[in-house]
Amino acid sequence: MNVYGIKNTIVKVSSTGSPVNDKLRVKRILGTPDFVLLPSFPKSISMKLLIWNCRSASNKAFRRTMKKLEKTHKPFIIVLMETKVELSSMGLFFNKLGFTTSSHVDPVGRSGRIWILWDLFCATVMALDVNAQVIHAKIKRDKYSDWILLAIYGSPNPWLRDTLGENLEAVAQNMKDPWLLEGDFNDIAS
């Protein structure tokens, strides 16, 4: 697995071809000219995240699947969107899995809901901004570089989603750390 980054963007490539082809592919993805060297961040991205738009965390199937995913992948951080239940109703379940710390967005009607849960022994998540559409957090881990995670659940309302886009552009203009933007943008590409 090779990890390349430029302008606060990190791209992971599972190598099926040569390293030269991987670098060319990354340059195409990033829109970087061939003569620009790609920096390598082999130790800065050493963290397991589980990101899931689960569309309901209130049933037995979710719990069964979550246990299996946790056992198989052993994530340090779990991000869930569209949970459709309050985190307080699931706290004991996640505590038993080892995720004793969290940041979350309370529900707005039956939409939204973003949960970030983490294993305190593996990582520290410091929420910088929390609102109905995003949790903006700094991720810290001993002996590794800090980085920024933006967990997104875009509003189905186009006006609110446009506001989210404007806010994300402002964040991007001022970003100095490596960062990951993930989630459900609720936007139609075509």
VMD Tcl script that draws the C-alpha trace (Angstrom):
set ca {
  {0.00 0.00 0.00}
  {1.46 3.35 -1.04}
  {0.28 6.66 0.41}
  {0.82 9.89 -1.48}
  {-0.28 13.42 -0.67}
  {-0.19 16.89 -2.11}
  {-1.92 20.12 -1.08}
  {-3.46 18.48 2.02}
  {-4.87 15.64 -0.10}
  {-3.89 12.08 0.60}
  {-4.52 9.24 -1.82}
  {-3.97 5.59 -0.95}
  {-3.15 3.21 -3.75}
  {-3.39 -0.54 -3.39}
  {-0.65 -1.51 -5.71}
  {-1.71 -3.89 -8.44}
  {0.74 -2.47 -10.93}
  {4.14 -0.87 -10.70}
  {4.95 2.02 -8.33}
  {5.50 4.23 -11.40}
  {1.95 3.50 -12.65}
  {0.58 4.16 -9.13}
  {2.27 7.57 -9.06}
  {0.92 8.46 -12.50}
  {-2.58 7.42 -11.42}
  {-2.36 9.57 -8.26}
  {-1.12 12.54 -10.30}
  {-4.13 12.17 -12.63}
  {-6.52 12.00 -9.66}
  {-4.97 15.09 -8.07}
  {-4.56 16.97 -11.35}
  {-0.83 17.33 -10.71}
  {1.64 17.82 -13.59}
  {4.00 14.90 -14.29}
  {7.10 16.94 -13.35}
  {5.87 17.59 -9.76}
  {7.21 15.13 -7.20}
  {4.63 13.58 -4.90}
  {5.49 13.66 -1.21}
  {5.14 10.37 0.63}
  {3.50 10.11 4.07}
  {4.10 6.50 5.09}
  {3.75 7.03 8.87}
  {1.22 9.88 8.96}
  {-1.71 7.71 7.91}
  {-1.65 4.78 10.25}
  {-5.13 4.62 11.64}
  {-8.13 2.40 11.04}
  {-11.45 4.15 10.53}
  {-14.84 2.60 9.97}
  {-17.18 5.00 8.16}
  {-20.74 3.85 7.58}
  {-23.99 5.47 6.48}
  {-25.92 2.85 8.43}
  {-29.42 4.31 7.86}
  {-30.54 3.03 11.26}
  {-28.73 1.81 14.33}
  {-31.82 0.68 16.17}
  {-32.17 -2.94 15.10}
  {-30.52 -6.30 15.76}
  {-29.07 -6.48 12.23}
  {-27.10 -3.26 12.85}
  {-25.73 -4.56 16.16}
  {-24.77 -7.92 14.64}
  {-23.08 -6.27 11.65}
  {-21.32 -3.67 13.83}
  {-19.89 -6.39 16.10}
  {-18.65 -8.32 13.06}
  {-17.10 -5.21 11.46}
  {-15.38 -4.26 14.72}
  {-14.03 -7.78 15.25}
  {-12.81 -8.08 11.65}
  {-11.30 -4.61 11.15}
  {-10.54 -3.39 14.70}
  {-11.04 0.32 13.90}
  {-9.71 3.04 16.20}
  {-12.51 5.41 15.18}
  {-16.07 4.72 14.02}
  {-18.11 7.34 12.14}
  {-21.81 6.64 11.65}
  {-24.37 8.71 9.77}
  {-28.17 8.50 9.59}
  {-28.42 6.50 12.79}
  {-32.10 7.46 13.37}
  {-31.71 6.97 17.13}
  {-30.15 8.90 19.99}
  {-26.60 7.93 20.90}
  {-27.65 7.57 24.55}
  {-29.76 4.54 23.59}
  {-26.67 2.80 22.15}
  {-23.99 3.92 24.62}
  {-23.71 0.64 26.50}
  {-23.46 -1.33 23.24}
  {-20.49 0.76 22.04}
  {-18.86 0.79 25.49}
  {-18.78 -3.03 25.38}
  {-17.01 -2.80 21.99}
  {-14.36 -0.52 23.56}
  {-15.61 2.80 22.17}
  {-16.07 4.73 25.39}
  {-15.72 8.27 24.04}
  {-17.82 10.06 21.44}
  {-18.87 13.27 19.79}
  {-22.24 13.42 18.13}
  {-24.88 15.61 16.52}
  {-28.29 15.30 18.09}
  {-31.13 14.45 15.72}
  {-33.03 17.11 13.81}
  {-36.41 15.45 13.36}
  {-35.58 12.06 11.85}
  {-32.75 13.31 9.65}
  {-29.09 13.93 10.25}
  {-27.26 12.41 13.17}
  {-23.53 12.00 12.98}
  {-21.66 9.96 15.56}
  {-17.90 9.75 15.98}
  {-16.87 7.11 18.50}
  {-13.32 6.22 19.37}
  {-11.15 3.95 21.46}
  {-9.41 6.31 23.87}
  {-6.39 3.97 24.06}
  {-5.81 4.25 20.29}
  {-6.64 7.86 19.40}
  {-7.92 11.17 20.70}
  {-10.62 13.07 18.84}
  {-11.06 16.74 19.68}
  {-14.24 18.25 18.22}
  {-13.47 21.72 16.83}
  {-16.93 22.45 15.41}
  {-20.17 20.49 15.62}
  {-23.38 21.35 13.81}
  {-26.28 19.57 12.12}
  {-24.23 18.81 8.97}
  {-20.64 18.30 10.11}
  {-18.37 17.30 12.93}
  {-14.99 18.96 12.36}
  {-12.41 17.25 14.58}
  {-8.67 17.07 15.16}
  {-7.33 13.53 15.42}
  {-4.31 12.87 17.62}
  {-2.29 9.74 18.14}
  {1.00 9.32 19.98}
  {4.07 9.45 17.71}
  {2.00 10.39 14.63}
  {1.13 13.67 12.98}
  {-2.18 15.29 13.88}
  {-4.79 15.44 11.13}
  {-8.30 16.77 10.60}
  {-11.47 14.73 10.05}
  {-14.67 16.28 8.76}
  {-17.60 13.87 9.15}
  {-20.39 15.11 6.87}
  {-24.10 14.47 6.69}
  {-25.36 16.99 4.12}
  {-28.89 18.25 4.55}
  {-31.47 17.10 2.01}
  {-32.50 20.78 1.88}
  {-30.55 22.33 -1.06}
  {-30.19 25.74 0.63}
  {-28.70 24.24 3.79}
  {-26.48 21.97 1.70}
  {-25.21 25.02 -0.24}
  {-24.34 26.65 3.09}
  {-22.39 23.51 4.00}
  {-20.47 23.77 0.72}
  {-19.58 27.41 1.39}
  {-18.42 26.56 4.91}
  {-16.29 23.66 3.62}
  {-14.66 25.95 1.05}
  {-13.75 28.36 3.86}
  {-12.28 25.49 5.89}
  {-10.26 24.33 2.86}
  {-8.79 27.82 2.36}
  {-7.37 27.81 5.90}
  {-6.38 24.15 6.21}
  {-2.74 23.52 7.04}
  {-2.92 19.96 8.41}
  {-3.63 16.80 6.40}
  {-7.37 16.22 6.33}
  {-10.09 13.78 5.37}
  {-13.57 14.78 4.29}
  {-16.03 11.88 4.45}
  {-19.71 11.21 4.72}
  {-23.04 11.49 2.97}
  {-23.27 14.74 1.02}
  {-26.87 14.05 -0.11}
  {-25.98 15.60 -3.45}
  {-26.86 14.27 -6.87}
  {-23.98 14.21 -9.33}
  {-26.13 14.15 -12.49}
}
mol new
graphics top color blue
foreach p $ca { graphics top sphere $p radius 0.5 }
foreach p [lrange $ca 0 end-1] q [lrange $ca 1 end] { graphics top cylinder $p $q radius 0.2 }
display resetview
